[in-house]
Amino acid sequence: MNHWKKGLGFIVAIFMIAVLAACGNADGASDSEQEETGTENNKKELTIGQINWAENIAVTNMWKVILDEKGYDVKLSVLDMGTTMKALETGDIDASLEIWLPVQDANYLEQYQDSVNFSEATWFDNAKVGLVVPTYMEEVNSVEDLNEHKELFDSKIVGFDPGAGTMEVTEQLIKDYDLDFELQQSSEAAMLAEINEAVKDNEPIVAPLWSPHWVFSQFDLKFLEDPQNTFGGVEKIHHATRQGFEDENPDVSEWLKNWKMNDKQIGELIDYVESAEEPLAGAEKWVGENEELIGEWVK
């Protein structure tokens, strides 16, 4: 009888050890797997604001790929331009990768220069903004020609996101040239769809656009002359970060300052991202093919 009790006690002890081991590793992960998970959980999180513009989607996904490979956990937060600036001010996002200066986003620079860090470094130095029409509209070559042909356009300029700096500059352009036109608000996708339909049917259309943009490789469009220079000349694209970001993330801050792209590089990146099933997949392909260039930024 005593031998039976001792045997039972031994079995119970073994059972309890097994239960405790299971409780200690309830998800069934090995110790090495748990260590790996712990390392992943300790990755430094970064949040980058993304605006639904073709080049912005391209570069934010590109930097997500680059920084993920460097051991960061990067989230992309989709916002409009106005909300992006407020989120930088409050620290809800860490960075915005597209600030056009000296003209397009000058209002945001003025409003937030004391609460947001606008980098002096630029990643694209040959940007252009203005009103465009299809090249087949031979009689319209300047903003000053628009009123004379307003019936062709139904007195409307097809615009995109409200709050975008270029939309505000376009409103100023209408005042500067006393245009008898109304600027329509929509989205970049809707604006591009209207351009597509107009060009397909050889119809008139006028819209604010910017370069770099894939649309110029898709359609024959021309910028209208802007004698009063309301849109400005050459624009440069900067990035901005929340206050304190540079001190907390000196490596990433330096990498962003080293970042430079030309027309061919940004055009190819946008094409890869636009043609992929998922933007991230297109960015991953481009990053994989441009390791030498990226190495110059993240050295």
N, C-alpha and C positions, 0 to 999 in steps of 0.2 A: 504493500500500500504506500509506504514511504517512497519506494523507488518510483512508483507511478506519479506521486505528487512532484518529486524532483524533476521527472521527465516533462511533466506538464509545465512546471515553472520555467524550464529551459526553453520550451517551445514558445511560451508567452513572451519571454525576454527577447527571443529572436524576432518575434512578430512586432514587438514594440520598437525595436531598433529599425526594422524595415519601414514602419509607419513614420517614425521621426525623420528618416532619410527622405521619404517621399514628401513629407511636409516641407523639409528644407529645400527641396528642389521640385516643387509642385508642378512646374511647367515641363518637367522632363528634360530640361536643358543640362548639358554637361557643364562641369566647372569652367572649361575653356570657353564654351559658348556664353556662359554668364559673364565671364570677363570681357568677352568681345562686345556683348550687349551693353555692359557698363561703359566701355570705351565710347560706343556710339552715343550713348545717352549723355556723355560728357562733351560731345562736340559743341563748339561755340555756335550759337544760332545767330544768323543775320537775316534781316528782312529788307528786301529791296522793293521799292514801289515800281509797279509796271503800269504803263499807260497803253491803251489799245491802239497804238500806232505801229506800223510795220517795222520800222527801224528800232523802236523801243522794245517790242516783243523780241526782236532778234538779239539785241545786246544784253537784255536782262537774262535771257536764257543762256546766252554765251557765258556770262559771268557766273551764273548758277553752276554750270558745268565746271568752269575753272575752279571756283571756290569749293565746290563739293569735292573735287579731286584733291584739294589742298587740306581737306579735313574739316571743313565748315559744313554746317547744316543750314542751307539757304532756302528761305521762303520767299515767294513772289506774291506781293499783295497788289491786286488790280484796283487802281484808283484813277480818277480823273486828275487833271493837272492842279486844280485848286485844292482838292482834298490831299493830294500828294504834299503840297507845301505845308499845309496845316499839320499833317502827320509827321513831317520832319521837325516842325517846331515843337510838337508835343513829345517827340521821341518814339512815336508808335511805329515808325519805320526808320531804318538806319541810313538808307541812301536812295537818291533818285539819280538816274544815269543820263538824263537829258534836259539840260538847261541851255536854251538858245540865247546868246548875247552877241552884240550889244542891244538889239532891238526887241526881238520877239518876246522874251521873258523879262524885259526890263522892269515891268510893273511888279513882278514877284521879287526881283532883286531889291527893289526899293522898299517893298512891304516887309520882307523877311530878313534883310541883311544883318539885323542885330540878333536874330534868334535861330538862324540857319547858317551853316558853313558852306558858302559858295566857293568851290575850288577855282583858283586862277588857272589851273591846268586845263587843257582842252584835249578832247580825243578825236575831234574832226574839225578841220580848219577851213573848209571850203564849202560851207553850206549856203544855200540860197533859198529865199522865200519870196513868193509873189503870186499874183493872179495868173492863171494859165488858161489858154484856149487851145483847141485843136489847130494844128498847123494849116489845115485846109481853110481856115477862116482868114484869108489873105487880107481882107479889108480891116481887120482888127489887130493892131500891133502894139498899141499903147493903152494905158488906163484912160487916157484922154479920148480915145475913140469909142468908149463904151456907151456914153449917153446918145451918141449919134445912131447907134445900132441897138438901142435898148429893147426895141420890139422883138428883135431876133432872140433875145434872151429872156423875154417876158419880164424884164426888169428884175431878175433875180440872180444872185450869186449863190451857187450851191456850196454850202459850208459843211463843217464837221462839228466836233465836240464843243459845246459852250464852255467857256472858261479857259480854253486853250489860248496861249499868248497870241498866236497867229490870228485867231478869230477876233481878238480885241484890236489888233493892229489893222485888220481888214475893216472893222467898224470905223476906225480913225481914217482909213483911206477913203471911205465913202464920204466922210465929212470934208476931207482935204480937197477932194476933186468935185465936190457937190454932185455926186452921182445920184441919179434917180433910180437907185437899185435897193433891193432889200436883201440882207444876208440871211440865208436860211440855215438853221441849226439842225444837225442830225448826228451822224457819227462818221468816222473815216470810212468804214465799210460801206455805209449808205452812199456817201459822196462818190466813192470809187465805182460803185454799181451804176450810179447815174452817168458818170463819165463813160463807162463801158457802153451803156445803152446809146448814149449820144453819138459816140464815135462809130459804133456799129451801124447806125442809121444816117451817118454823115450830117448830124444835127448840130446846132450851136450849143455851147455850154461854156460857162466861165466859173472857175473855182479857185480858192486859195490852195496852193500846194508848196511843197518844199523838196529840196534835193539835199541829201540822198533819199531816193524813194524808188522802189521797183517799178512804179507805174510808168516811168519814163522809158523803160525798156519794153513796155507792153504797148504803149500808144505813142503816136507822134503828137507831142504837145509842145507849146512854146510859152515862155514867160512873157507877159506884157511889160513893155517899158514903163518905168515908174519915175517920170521926170522930177517929181517932188521928193523922191527917195523916202517915201513913207515906210516902206518895208525895209529900208536900209540896204547896204551893199552886201558884202560877204559876212555871213554869220558864222560864229564858232560855237561848237557844242561842248559844254562843260558838264560836270557832275556836281551834286550837292549832297552833304551829309548832315545828320543831326549834330548838335553841339556835343562835344565829348567823344565823338566817334573816333577821331584821329588818335587821341590819347589811349583809348581802350583797344584800338585795332591798328597799331602802327604799320604792320605789314600790309594789310589790305589797303590802307590809306595810300601807302607808297605805290602799290601795284596800280591803283586807279589813276594816280598821277602819271605813271609811266605809259598808260594806255594811249595808243595812237592808231588810227585807221585811215586809209585813203579810200577814194571812190570805188576802186575795184574790190577791195577787201570787204567793205560794208555792203556793197552790192551783191557779192557772192554769198555773204552770210545771210542777208535777207532772203535771197533766192533759195538757199538751203532750208531755211526755217519755214518759208512760205510753202515749199513743195513737199515737205515732210508731213506724215500723218499727224505727228505731234511736234510742236515747236522745239521741245527739248531734244528730240531725236535729230532734228536738223542741225541744232547747235552742237550736239555731240559729234556729228559727222564733220562739221566745219572745224571744230577745235582739234579733232584728231588729225586733220590735214594741215593744220597751221601751228604745229607745236613750236617751231623755231620762232615765229613771230610772237606767240604768247610767252615764250621763254624770255623775250626782251622786256616784257611787262612785269613778269613775276620773278625777276632775278633777285 
